[in-house]
Every structure is written in structure tokens, then in C-alpha cells.
Amino acid sequence: MSMSLEERVRSAVAALLHASGESQTELASALGVSQAQVSRRQSGTAAWSLVDCDAVASHYGIDVLELLAGPTRATEALPADRRRVSARPAGTAPPAIVDGGVR
């Protein structure tokens, strides 16, 4: 079963927030709305309008069609300089958990 357009947009915004390391508050500030408004849109209580989608895409430096295509396409289109810096070098495993502790 495929996602609705509204679900794709919410998933894409969530993926962009994660990939960029931004909070809803930071996105809200960039869009000129409150964090509560972003939260309502992300929870599905309110819908992302086409104007909102254009503003989100512009904020992240991607084409609006990439945003509308869903989370995979949106994050693939995210410019490298907008991606958060990982604490670990790529390709390294997280610390092993042994007996409930970290070694």
C-alpha cells in the first residue's frame, strides 16, 4: 500500500529534519511559523500547504518535487553542506554493549 501525498510530505520533512540535524523549532523559525504549527503539520492535525512545501524545499536547498516524492528522494537531494556532521567516521561501528555497559 502506497503512502498518501500528505504522508509522503510528513515523512520527507521528518527525514530532512533528521538528516540535517535540525529541530522543529529551527525549521519553524526559518519558515516564520511557530514550533507548534510545525508539530501540528508533522502529526497530521494540520496539513502542509503547497506554499509550505515550497518554503521547506527552498530552506533545505532541494526541488519541491523531491520533497513531494517522499523521504528517500528528499534526503538524497539534500546538499552535502546541509547534512549534519556525524560524531563517528562513516563505516565505523558504534561501541559494543557488553553486560549492559559500553566498552
Residue frames as qw, qx, qy, qz and C-alpha x, y, z in Angstrom:
[[0.000, 0.889, 0.457, 0.000, 0.00, 0.00, 0.00],
 [0.444, 0.378, -0.013, 0.813, 1.46, 3.35, -1.00],
 [0.215, -0.447, -0.421, 0.759, 1.57, 6.46, 1.16],
 [0.202, 0.890, 0.408, 0.032, -0.75, 9.38, 0.53],
 [0.400, 0.660, -0.050, 0.634, 0.80, 12.65, -0.59],
 [0.391, -0.819, 0.131, -0.399, 0.29, 14.09, 2.90],
 [0.895, -0.403, 0.155, 0.109, 2.09, 11.11, 4.46],
 [0.782, 0.325, 0.044, 0.529, 4.95, 11.42, 1.96],
 [0.124, 0.788, -0.101, 0.594, 5.41, 15.10, 2.79],
 [0.622, -0.722, 0.179, -0.244, 5.33, 14.50, 6.55],
 [0.940, -0.161, 0.147, 0.262, 7.81, 11.63, 6.17],
 [0.619, 0.534, 0.007, 0.575, 10.05, 13.71, 3.91],
 [0.136, -0.844, 0.161, -0.493, 10.08, 16.63, 6.37],
 [0.803, -0.558, 0.200, -0.061, 10.89, 14.26, 9.24],
 [0.902, 0.108, 0.118, 0.402, 13.71, 12.70, 7.20],
 [0.382, 0.705, -0.052, 0.595, 15.11, 16.13, 6.30],
 [0.439, -0.816, 0.181, -0.330, 14.99, 17.22, 9.94],
 [0.905, -0.345, 0.213, 0.126, 16.87, 14.08, 10.91],
 [0.804, 0.332, 0.110, 0.480, 19.42, 14.25, 8.07],
 [0.233, 0.750, -0.076, 0.614, 20.16, 17.91, 8.70],
 [0.471, -0.160, -0.602, 0.625, 20.16, 17.64, 12.48],
 [0.158, -0.313, 0.007, -0.936, 17.64, 20.47, 12.74],
 [0.088, 0.305, 0.807, -0.497, 14.87, 20.67, 15.29],
 [0.099, 0.709, 0.662, 0.220, 11.25, 21.55, 14.59],
 [0.203, -0.857, -0.186, 0.435, 11.96, 24.86, 16.32],
 [0.295, -0.427, 0.433, 0.737, 14.78, 25.67, 13.89],
 [0.190, 0.319, 0.757, 0.538, 12.63, 24.75, 10.88],
 [0.044, -0.817, -0.568, 0.085, 9.74, 26.79, 12.26],
 [0.238, -0.742, 0.037, 0.626, 11.99, 29.82, 12.67],
 [0.254, -0.170, 0.613, 0.728, 13.21, 29.51, 9.09],
 [0.049, 0.463, 0.776, 0.424, 9.63, 29.26, 7.83],
 [0.131, -0.234, 0.080, -0.960, 8.35, 32.11, 10.01],
 [0.697, -0.406, -0.384, -0.450, 5.87, 29.95, 11.92],
 [0.517, -0.594, 0.482, -0.386, 5.75, 28.58, 15.46],
 [0.028, 0.281, -0.959, 0.033, 7.16, 25.22, 16.52],
 [0.484, 0.221, 0.704, -0.470, 3.60, 24.24, 17.46],
 [0.647, 0.563, -0.056, -0.512, 2.49, 24.83, 13.85],
 [0.362, 0.486, -0.778, -0.167, 5.28, 22.59, 12.54],
 [0.201, -0.102, 0.922, -0.316, 4.35, 19.98, 15.14],
 [0.615, 0.368, 0.433, -0.547, 0.68, 20.05, 14.09],
 [0.615, 0.582, -0.354, -0.396, 1.67, 19.63, 10.45],
 [0.213, 0.418, -0.883, 0.021, 4.02, 16.78, 11.29],
 [0.315, 0.030, 0.856, -0.408, 1.41, 14.99, 13.41],
 [0.009, -0.299, -0.829, -0.472, -1.24, 15.30, 10.69],
 [0.003, 0.635, 0.591, -0.498, -3.51, 17.57, 12.72],
 [0.288, 0.825, -0.024, -0.486, -2.87, 20.28, 10.12],
 [0.842, 0.383, 0.281, 0.256, -1.72, 19.86, 6.52],
 [0.380, -0.386, 0.322, 0.776, 1.42, 21.17, 4.82],
 [0.495, 0.777, 0.197, -0.336, 0.15, 23.58, 2.14],
 [0.772, 0.483, 0.143, 0.388, 1.78, 23.88, -1.27],
 [0.086, 0.906, -0.199, 0.362, 3.24, 27.23, -0.15],
 [0.656, -0.639, 0.393, -0.082, 4.65, 25.48, 2.95],
 [0.923, 0.072, 0.298, 0.232, 6.12, 22.70, 0.79],
 [0.542, 0.734, -0.015, 0.408, 7.80, 25.25, -1.45],
 [0.204, -0.875, 0.309, -0.311, 9.24, 27.04, 1.60],
 [0.827, -0.410, 0.384, 0.024, 10.51, 23.78, 3.17],
 [0.862, 0.332, 0.201, 0.326, 12.13, 22.71, -0.10],
 [0.302, 0.849, -0.123, 0.415, 13.76, 26.11, -0.52],
 [0.493, -0.783, 0.331, -0.188, 15.01, 26.04, 3.07],
 [0.828, -0.281, 0.465, 0.138, 16.71, 22.69, 2.51],
 [0.044, 0.629, -0.561, -0.536, 18.00, 23.59, -0.97],
 [0.324, 0.094, 0.915, 0.220, 16.02, 20.90, -2.78],
 [0.270, -0.120, -0.512, -0.806, 13.41, 20.98, -5.52],
 [0.581, -0.078, 0.353, -0.730, 9.83, 20.86, -4.27],
 [0.843, 0.166, -0.364, -0.359, 9.23, 17.77, -6.44],
 [0.461, 0.254, -0.789, 0.317, 11.94, 15.95, -4.43],
 [0.248, -0.130, 0.600, -0.749, 10.06, 16.83, -1.24],
 [0.741, 0.103, 0.056, -0.662, 6.76, 15.63, -2.67],
 [0.691, 0.281, -0.647, -0.157, 8.37, 12.38, -3.85],
 [0.875, -0.433, -0.206, -0.070, 8.97, 11.30, -0.26],
 [0.563, -0.779, 0.255, 0.107, 11.71, 10.81, 2.30],
 [0.813, -0.067, 0.368, 0.445, 14.20, 8.87, 0.20],
 [0.489, 0.621, 0.272, 0.548, 14.25, 11.29, -2.71],
 [0.166, -0.962, -0.030, -0.215, 14.20, 14.32, -0.40],
 [0.632, -0.689, 0.294, 0.199, 17.19, 13.20, 1.64],
 [0.768, 0.133, 0.374, 0.503, 19.11, 12.06, -1.45],
 [0.330, 0.769, 0.228, 0.498, 18.64, 15.57, -2.87],
 [0.428, -0.895, -0.042, 0.117, 19.77, 17.28, 0.35],
 [0.449, 0.769, -0.354, 0.285, 23.03, 19.13, -0.38],
 [0.761, -0.015, -0.490, 0.426, 26.08, 17.77, 1.46],
 [0.191, 0.278, -0.349, 0.874, 26.62, 21.07, 3.28],
 [0.552, -0.391, -0.013, -0.737, 23.12, 20.78, 4.81],
 [0.843, -0.173, -0.509, -0.027, 23.75, 17.32, 6.26],
 [0.561, -0.784, 0.220, -0.149, 24.61, 17.02, 9.92],
 [0.313, 0.595, -0.720, 0.171, 28.11, 16.03, 10.83],
 [0.895, -0.246, -0.361, -0.085, 28.25, 12.54, 12.27],
 [0.492, -0.775, 0.377, -0.123, 30.04, 12.03, 15.58],
 [0.751, -0.226, 0.583, 0.211, 31.61, 8.83, 14.18],
 [0.092, 0.453, -0.629, -0.625, 33.52, 8.46, 10.93],
 [0.808, 0.248, -0.139, -0.516, 31.49, 6.75, 8.24],
 [0.771, 0.265, -0.577, -0.051, 31.82, 2.99, 8.21],
 [0.148, 0.275, -0.793, 0.523, 32.67, 2.64, 11.89],
 [0.519, -0.437, -0.721, -0.142, 30.50, 0.63, 14.22],
 [0.411, -0.745, 0.103, -0.516, 29.03, 2.00, 17.43],
 [0.091, -0.470, 0.795, -0.373, 30.61, 0.87, 20.69],
 [0.535, -0.129, -0.825, -0.133, 29.77, -2.70, 21.65],
 [0.572, -0.492, 0.211, -0.622, 27.36, -3.21, 24.50],
 [0.576, 0.087, -0.798, 0.155, 28.56, -5.95, 26.82],
 [0.391, -0.360, -0.736, 0.420, 26.77, -6.92, 30.03],
 [0.108, -0.873, -0.474, 0.037, 24.63, -3.78, 29.84],
 [0.292, -0.800, 0.099, 0.515, 27.62, -1.45, 29.73],
 [0.595, 0.797, -0.100, 0.024, 29.62, 0.21, 26.98],
 [0.802, -0.320, 0.208, 0.460, 33.18, -0.88, 26.44]]
